[in-house]
Amino acid sequence: MAVNREPILKKCKSLGISPMVMGVGKETKRNAASNFRKKESDYKRQLKEKQKLKFIYGVQEKQFRHIYEKAEKIEGQAGANLLSLLEQRLDNVVFRMGLSMTRREARQLVSHGHFDVNGSRVDIPSYRVKVGDVISLRENSKKSVKFQEIVEAANGRLIPTWLDVNKENLTASVVRLPNKEDLDYEVEEHLVVELYSK
């Protein structure tokens, strides 16, 4: 499996996204300032949006293409379906629950087998959760000092409305499928659709 070792802050700046989306750093005027450069071509804007989504969710090109093909087959708009499928990844759900500081960390924690889905251990970060699924931290992991520190540090994080999180038991249930309004970053998903439909 390929590992992205590019510096997060540098990549955030080049893609024009806030480091807060990645769970890194604090919002500053310098981070929030947009890039004022010469006019970008349509292709460059489309490619940038695709790279932004791949970077945020930690997905490589082949996997991203596969997710896009699934999104096209689902009824509705391909762009909205793509965002929903990316949000349904187990590593993203763990991050949204507040049980990791970043999606990269969530990916590692999932692959190390710290989480159950509907009572069964799942160690695949790309596992797609469905409505009604219950995601929980395993009993042995609840005693870990690492998770106690993470829960304290992520205490003020905003939890999306499509998840019903129980902070005492460290569980979450999927109430509904996520949509674009649940995202904490700006994205023009139609540009990704245009890029792949060429």
C-alpha positions as CSV (number, residue, x, y, z in Angstrom):
1,M,0.0,0.0,0.0
2,A,1.4,3.4,-1.0
3,V,1.9,5.9,1.8
4,N,1.6,9.7,1.3
5,R,4.5,11.3,3.1
6,E,4.0,14.8,1.7
7,P,3.9,17.5,4.4
8,I,0.3,18.2,5.3
9,L,0.5,22.0,5.7
10,K,2.3,22.4,2.4
11,K,-0.3,20.3,0.5
12,C,-3.2,22.1,2.2
13,K,-1.7,25.4,1.0
14,S,-1.3,24.3,-2.5
15,L,-4.9,22.9,-2.6
16,G,-6.4,25.9,-0.9
17,I,-7.9,24.1,2.1
18,S,-7.7,24.8,5.8
19,P,-5.4,22.5,7.8
20,M,-8.3,22.2,10.3
21,V,-10.1,19.9,7.8
22,M,-7.2,17.5,8.2
23,G,-7.3,17.8,12.0
24,V,-4.0,19.6,12.0
25,G,-3.1,23.1,13.5
26,K,-5.4,26.0,14.1
27,E,-7.1,28.4,11.7
28,T,-5.1,31.5,11.1
29,K,-5.5,34.4,8.6
30,R,-2.5,33.1,6.8
31,N,-4.0,29.6,6.4
32,A,-7.4,31.0,5.4
33,A,-6.1,33.3,2.8
34,S,-6.8,32.1,-0.7
35,N,-4.2,31.8,-3.4
36,F,-4.2,34.8,-5.7
37,R,-2.5,33.6,-8.9
38,K,-3.1,33.9,-12.5
39,K,-6.3,32.5,-13.9
40,E,-6.5,28.7,-13.9
41,S,-7.6,26.6,-16.8
42,D,-10.8,24.4,-16.5
43,Y,-8.7,21.3,-16.4
44,K,-6.5,22.6,-13.6
45,R,-9.5,23.5,-11.5
46,Q,-11.0,20.1,-12.1
47,L,-7.8,18.3,-11.3
48,K,-7.3,20.4,-8.1
49,E,-10.8,19.4,-6.8
50,K,-10.0,15.8,-7.4
51,Q,-6.6,16.1,-5.7
52,K,-8.3,17.9,-2.8
53,L,-10.7,15.0,-2.2
54,K,-8.0,12.3,-2.6
55,F,-5.8,14.2,-0.1
56,I,-8.5,14.8,2.5
57,Y,-9.6,11.2,2.6
58,G,-6.2,9.7,2.1
59,V,-7.2,7.7,-1.0
60,Q,-4.9,6.8,-3.9
61,E,-5.9,7.2,-7.6
62,K,-7.0,3.7,-8.3
63,Q,-9.1,3.5,-5.2
64,F,-10.6,6.9,-5.9
65,R,-11.5,6.0,-9.5
66,H,-13.2,2.8,-8.2
67,I,-15.3,4.9,-5.7
68,Y,-16.2,7.3,-8.5
69,E,-17.4,4.4,-10.7
70,K,-19.6,3.1,-7.8
71,A,-21.0,6.7,-7.4
72,E,-22.0,6.8,-11.0
73,K,-24.0,3.6,-10.7
74,I,-26.0,4.8,-7.7
75,E,-29.2,6.6,-8.4
76,G,-28.8,10.4,-8.1
77,Q,-26.0,12.9,-8.9
78,A,-22.6,11.3,-9.3
79,G,-20.8,14.1,-7.4
80,A,-23.1,14.0,-4.4
81,N,-22.9,10.2,-4.3
82,L,-19.1,10.4,-4.5
83,L,-18.9,12.6,-1.4
84,S,-21.4,10.3,0.4
85,L,-19.3,7.2,-0.3
86,L,-16.1,8.9,0.8
87,E,-17.8,10.0,4.1
88,Q,-19.1,6.5,4.7
89,R,-15.5,5.0,4.9
90,L,-14.8,3.5,8.4
91,D,-11.6,5.5,8.9
92,N,-13.6,8.7,8.2
93,V,-16.4,7.7,10.6
94,V,-13.8,7.1,13.4
95,F,-12.4,10.5,12.7
96,R,-15.9,12.1,12.8
97,M,-16.7,10.3,16.0
98,G,-13.7,12.1,17.7
99,L,-11.7,8.9,18.3
100,S,-8.7,10.1,16.3
101,M,-7.0,13.4,15.8
102,T,-6.6,13.0,12.0
103,R,-7.9,10.7,9.3
104,R,-4.4,9.3,8.8
105,E,-4.4,8.3,12.5
106,A,-7.9,6.9,12.1
107,R,-6.8,4.7,9.2
108,Q,-4.0,3.3,11.3
109,L,-6.2,2.7,14.3
110,V,-8.8,0.8,12.2
111,S,-6.1,-1.3,10.5
112,H,-4.8,-2.3,13.9
113,G,-8.2,-3.7,14.8
114,H,-9.4,-1.3,17.5
115,F,-13.0,-1.0,16.2
116,D,-16.1,-3.2,15.9
117,V,-18.9,-2.7,13.4
118,N,-22.2,-4.3,14.6
119,G,-20.2,-6.4,17.2
120,S,-17.7,-7.8,14.7
121,R,-14.0,-6.7,14.5
122,V,-13.3,-4.7,11.3
123,D,-9.7,-3.8,10.3
124,I,-10.4,-2.5,6.8
125,P,-10.2,1.4,6.7
126,S,-12.2,1.5,3.4
127,Y,-15.1,-0.5,4.9
128,R,-18.3,1.3,4.0
129,V,-20.8,1.8,6.8
130,K,-24.5,1.6,6.2
131,V,-27.6,3.2,7.9
132,G,-28.2,1.4,11.2
133,D,-24.6,0.2,11.6
134,V,-23.1,0.6,15.1
135,I,-19.4,1.5,15.3
136,S,-17.7,0.9,18.7
137,L,-14.3,1.0,20.2
138,R,-13.3,-2.5,21.4
139,E,-13.4,-3.2,25.1
140,N,-9.6,-3.8,25.4
141,S,-8.9,-0.5,23.6
142,K,-11.2,1.5,25.9
143,K,-8.7,1.0,28.7
144,S,-5.8,2.4,26.6
145,V,-4.2,5.7,27.7
146,K,-3.9,6.7,24.1
147,F,-7.6,6.6,23.5
148,Q,-8.3,8.5,26.7
149,E,-6.0,11.2,25.6
150,I,-7.6,11.4,22.1
151,V,-11.1,11.6,23.6
152,E,-10.0,14.5,25.9
153,A,-8.3,16.3,23.1
154,A,-11.2,15.9,20.6
155,N,-13.8,16.8,23.2
156,G,-14.9,20.1,21.5
157,R,-15.0,18.7,17.9
158,L,-18.3,19.1,16.0
159,I,-20.0,15.8,15.3
160,P,-22.0,15.6,12.1
161,T,-25.8,15.0,12.3
162,W,-25.7,11.8,10.4
163,L,-23.9,10.1,13.3
164,D,-25.5,9.5,16.7
165,V,-22.5,9.4,19.0
166,N,-22.5,8.1,22.6
167,K,-19.4,9.6,24.2
168,E,-19.7,7.5,27.4
169,N,-19.7,4.2,25.6
170,L,-17.5,5.4,22.7
171,T,-20.0,4.2,20.2
172,A,-21.8,5.7,17.2
173,S,-24.7,4.6,15.1
174,V,-25.3,5.8,11.5
175,V,-28.7,7.6,11.5
176,R,-28.7,8.5,7.8
177,L,-26.4,8.7,4.8
178,P,-24.1,11.8,4.8
179,N,-24.7,14.6,2.2
180,K,-22.8,17.7,1.1
181,E,-24.3,19.9,3.9
182,D,-22.5,17.7,6.5
183,L,-19.0,18.5,5.2
184,D,-16.7,20.9,7.0
185,Y,-14.9,22.0,3.9
186,E,-15.8,23.6,0.5
187,V,-15.7,21.4,-2.5
188,E,-17.0,21.7,-6.1
189,E,-17.7,18.0,-6.7
190,H,-19.2,18.7,-10.2
191,L,-15.7,19.5,-11.4
192,V,-14.5,16.0,-10.5
193,V,-17.5,14.6,-12.4
194,E,-16.6,16.8,-15.4
195,L,-12.9,15.6,-15.2
196,Y,-13.9,11.9,-15.3
197,S,-16.5,12.3,-17.9
198,K,-14.1,13.6,-20.5
